Amino acid sequence: MKRGIKERFGEEVLAKVEKLGQDAEAFSR
């Protein structure tokens, strides 16, 4: 159960980081 939560949390973090990266790229243009 903990492992599942950890994986789900990791996916959310990756998604947020990816979105932030896209926002930063769009902002720098």
KOLVOTI-147277 format. One record per atom (N, C-alpha, C, O): residue number from 1; residue in three letters; atom name; x, y, z. Coordinates in pm, whole numbers, plus 50000, padded with zeros to 5 digits. Atoms other than C-alpha are relative to their C-alpha. Example, Ala and Ser with C-alpha at 12.3 -4.5 7.8 and 13.67 -1.06 7.14 Angstrom:
REM residues 2
<pt n="1" res="ALA" atom="N" x="50089" y="49881" z="50000"/>
<pt n="1" res="ALA" atom="CA" x="51230" y="49550" z="50780"/>
<pt n="1" res="ALA" atom="C" x="50090" y="50120" z="50000"/>
<pt n="1" res="ALA" atom="O" x="50194" y="50118" z="50066"/>
<pt n="2" res="SER" atom="N" x="49918" y="49881" z="49994"/>
<pt n="2" res="SER" atom="CA" x="51367" y="49894" z="50714"/>
<pt n="2" res="SER" atom="C" x="49923" y="50109" z="50073"/>
<pt n="2" res="SER" atom="O" x="49974" y="50220" z="50090"/>
END
This chain:
REM residues 29
<pt n="1" res="MET" atom="N" x="50084" y="49880" z="50000"/>
<pt n="1" res="MET" atom="CA" x="50000" y="50000" z="50000"/>
<pt n="1" res="MET" atom="C" x="50089" y="50126" z="50000"/>
<pt n="1" res="MET" atom="O" x="50065" y="50220" z="49924"/>
<pt n="2" res="LYS" atom="N" x="49910" y="49884" z="49997"/>
<pt n="2" res="LYS" atom="CA" x="50279" y="50242" z="50089"/>
<pt n="2" res="LYS" atom="C" x="50069" y="50017" z="49864"/>
<pt n="2" res="LYS" atom="O" x="50085" y="50128" z="49814"/>
<pt n="3" res="ARG" atom="N" x="49929" y="49992" z="50128"/>
<pt n="3" res="ARG" atom="CA" x="50458" y="50153" z="49768"/>
<pt n="3" res="ARG" atom="C" x="49909" y="50061" z="49893"/>
<pt n="3" res="ARG" atom="O" x="49954" y="50142" z="49812"/>
<pt n="4" res="GLY" atom="N" x="50094" y="49945" z="50099"/>
<pt n="4" res="GLY" atom="CA" x="50146" y="50231" z="49562"/>
<pt n="4" res="GLY" atom="C" x="49985" y="50150" z="50017"/>
<pt n="4" res="GLY" atom="O" x="49983" y="50225" z="49919"/>
<pt n="5" res="ILE" atom="N" x="50014" y="49857" z="49973"/>
<pt n="5" res="ILE" atom="CA" x="50106" y="50567" z="49731"/>
<pt n="5" res="ILE" atom="C" x="50127" y="50073" z="49954"/>
<pt n="5" res="ILE" atom="O" x="50119" y="50182" z="49896"/>
<pt n="6" res="LYS" atom="N" x="49874" y="49938" z="50038"/>
<pt n="6" res="LYS" atom="CA" x="50474" y="50641" z="49672"/>
<pt n="6" res="LYS" atom="C" x="50007" y="50016" z="49848"/>
<pt n="6" res="LYS" atom="O" x="50048" y="50120" z="49797"/>
<pt n="7" res="GLU" atom="N" x="49995" y="49994" z="50147"/>
<pt n="7" res="GLU" atom="CA" x="50446" y="50558" z="49302"/>
<pt n="7" res="GLU" atom="C" x="49904" y="50107" z="49948"/>
<pt n="7" res="GLU" atom="O" x="49937" y="50184" z="49858"/>
<pt n="8" res="ARG" atom="N" x="50099" y="49901" z="50043"/>
<pt n="8" res="ARG" atom="CA" x="50132" y="50768" z="49265"/>
<pt n="8" res="ARG" atom="C" x="50051" y="50141" z="50030"/>
<pt n="8" res="ARG" atom="O" x="50036" y="50231" z="49948"/>
<pt n="9" res="PHE" atom="N" x="49945" y="49869" z="49963"/>
<pt n="9" res="PHE" atom="CA" x="50298" y="51057" z="49449"/>
<pt n="9" res="PHE" atom="C" x="50111" y="50040" z="49902"/>
<pt n="9" res="PHE" atom="O" x="50120" y="50155" z="49859"/>
<pt n="10" res="GLY" atom="N" x="49891" y="49973" z="50094"/>
<pt n="10" res="GLY" atom="CA" x="50602" y="51026" z="49222"/>
<pt n="10" res="GLY" atom="C" x="49945" y="50045" z="49865"/>
<pt n="10" res="GLY" atom="O" x="49998" y="50138" z="49804"/>
<pt n="11" res="GLU" atom="N" x="50059" y="49963" z="50130"/>
<pt n="11" res="GLU" atom="CA" x="50383" y="51042" z="48912"/>
<pt n="11" res="GLU" atom="C" x="49945" y="50142" z="50005"/>
<pt n="11" res="GLU" atom="O" x="49962" y="50219" z="49910"/>
<pt n="12" res="GLU" atom="N" x="50055" y="49864" z="49988"/>
<pt n="12" res="GLU" atom="CA" x="50208" y="51355" z="49041"/>
<pt n="12" res="GLU" atom="C" x="50113" y="50103" z="49999"/>
<pt n="12" res="GLU" atom="O" x="50103" y="50207" z="49934"/>
<pt n="13" res="VAL" atom="N" x="49886" y="49906" z="49996"/>
<pt n="13" res="VAL" atom="CA" x="50542" y="51520" z="49116"/>
<pt n="13" res="VAL" atom="C" x="50059" y="50016" z="49860"/>
<pt n="13" res="VAL" atom="O" x="50088" y="50128" z="49817"/>
<pt n="14" res="LEU" atom="N" x="49945" y="49993" z="50135"/>
<pt n="14" res="LEU" atom="CA" x="50673" y="51431" z="48770"/>
<pt n="14" res="LEU" atom="C" x="49910" y="50084" z="49911"/>
<pt n="14" res="LEU" atom="O" x="49958" y="50165" z="49831"/>
<pt n="15" res="ALA" atom="N" x="50095" y="49923" z="50082"/>
<pt n="15" res="ALA" atom="CA" x="50358" y="51574" z="48612"/>
<pt n="15" res="ALA" atom="C" x="50011" y="50149" z="50032"/>
<pt n="15" res="ALA" atom="O" x="50008" y="50233" z="49942"/>
<pt n="16" res="LYS" atom="N" x="49989" y="49858" z="49960"/>
<pt n="16" res="LYS" atom="CA" x="50392" y="51897" z="48813"/>
<pt n="16" res="LYS" atom="C" x="50130" y="50059" z="49948"/>
<pt n="16" res="LYS" atom="O" x="50131" y="50171" z="49897"/>
<pt n="17" res="VAL" atom="N" x="49870" y="49951" z="50047"/>
<pt n="17" res="VAL" atom="CA" x="50760" y="51931" z="48728"/>
<pt n="17" res="VAL" atom="C" x="49995" y="50023" z="49849"/>
<pt n="17" res="VAL" atom="O" x="50046" y="50123" z="49798"/>
<pt n="18" res="GLU" atom="N" x="50009" y="49987" z="50145"/>
<pt n="18" res="GLU" atom="CA" x="50684" y="51872" z="48360"/>
<pt n="18" res="GLU" atom="C" x="49918" y="50124" z="49963"/>
<pt n="18" res="GLU" atom="O" x="49955" y="50199" z="49873"/>
<pt n="19" res="LYS" atom="N" x="50085" y="49883" z="50027"/>
<pt n="19" res="LYS" atom="CA" x="50407" y="52134" z="48367"/>
<pt n="19" res="LYS" atom="C" x="50076" y="50129" z="50032"/>
<pt n="19" res="LYS" atom="O" x="50069" y="50226" z="49956"/>
<pt n="20" res="LEU" atom="N" x="49923" y="49882" z="49964"/>
<pt n="20" res="LEU" atom="CA" x="50633" y="52382" z="48546"/>
<pt n="20" res="LEU" atom="C" x="50105" y="50028" z="49893"/>
<pt n="20" res="LEU" atom="O" x="50128" y="50143" z="49857"/>
<pt n="21" res="GLY" atom="N" x="49898" y="49984" z="50105"/>
<pt n="21" res="GLY" atom="CA" x="50902" y="52321" z="48284"/>
<pt n="21" res="GLY" atom="C" x="49939" y="50062" z="49876"/>
<pt n="21" res="GLY" atom="O" x="49999" y="50150" z="49814"/>
<pt n="22" res="GLN" atom="N" x="50067" y="49945" z="50118"/>
<pt n="22" res="GLN" atom="CA" x="50655" y="52392" z="48004"/>
<pt n="22" res="GLN" atom="C" x="49963" y="50146" z="50024"/>
<pt n="22" res="GLN" atom="O" x="49980" y="50230" z="49936"/>
<pt n="23" res="ASP" atom="N" x="50037" y="49863" z="49968"/>
<pt n="23" res="ASP" atom="CA" x="50530" y="52706" z="48180"/>
<pt n="23" res="ASP" atom="C" x="50124" y="50091" z="49997"/>
<pt n="23" res="ASP" atom="O" x="50118" y="50202" z="49944"/>
<pt n="24" res="ALA" atom="N" x="49877" y="49921" z="49998"/>
<pt n="24" res="ALA" atom="CA" x="50887" y="52829" z="48234"/>
<pt n="24" res="ALA" atom="C" x="50049" y="50022" z="49857"/>
<pt n="24" res="ALA" atom="O" x="50095" y="50132" z="49824"/>
<pt n="25" res="GLU" atom="N" x="49954" y="49988" z="50138"/>
<pt n="25" res="GLU" atom="CA" x="50973" y="52761" z="47870"/>
<pt n="25" res="GLU" atom="C" x="49913" y="50103" z="49926"/>
<pt n="25" res="GLU" atom="O" x="49965" y="50186" z="49851"/>
<pt n="26" res="ALA" atom="N" x="50091" y="49907" z="50066"/>
<pt n="26" res="ALA" atom="CA" x="50664" y="52950" z="47751"/>
<pt n="26" res="ALA" atom="C" x="50024" y="50142" z="50052"/>
<pt n="26" res="ALA" atom="O" x="50014" y="50238" z="49976"/>
<pt n="27" res="PHE" atom="N" x="49978" y="49868" z="49940"/>
<pt n="27" res="PHE" atom="CA" x="50741" y="53237" z="47991"/>
<pt n="27" res="PHE" atom="C" x="50128" y="50063" z="49948"/>
<pt n="27" res="PHE" atom="O" x="50135" y="50185" z="49930"/>
<pt n="28" res="SER" atom="N" x="49870" y="49948" z="50043"/>
<pt n="28" res="SER" atom="CA" x="51102" y="53270" z="47872"/>
<pt n="28" res="SER" atom="C" x="49994" y="50047" z="49854"/>
<pt n="28" res="SER" atom="O" x="50082" y="50122" z="49810"/>
<pt n="29" res="ARG" atom="N" x="50006" y="49963" z="50142"/>
<pt n="29" res="ARG" atom="CA" x="50989" y="53312" z="47510"/>
<pt n="29" res="ARG" atom="C" x="49948" y="50141" z="49979"/>
<pt n="29" res="ARG" atom="O" x="49937" y="50186" z="49865"/>
END
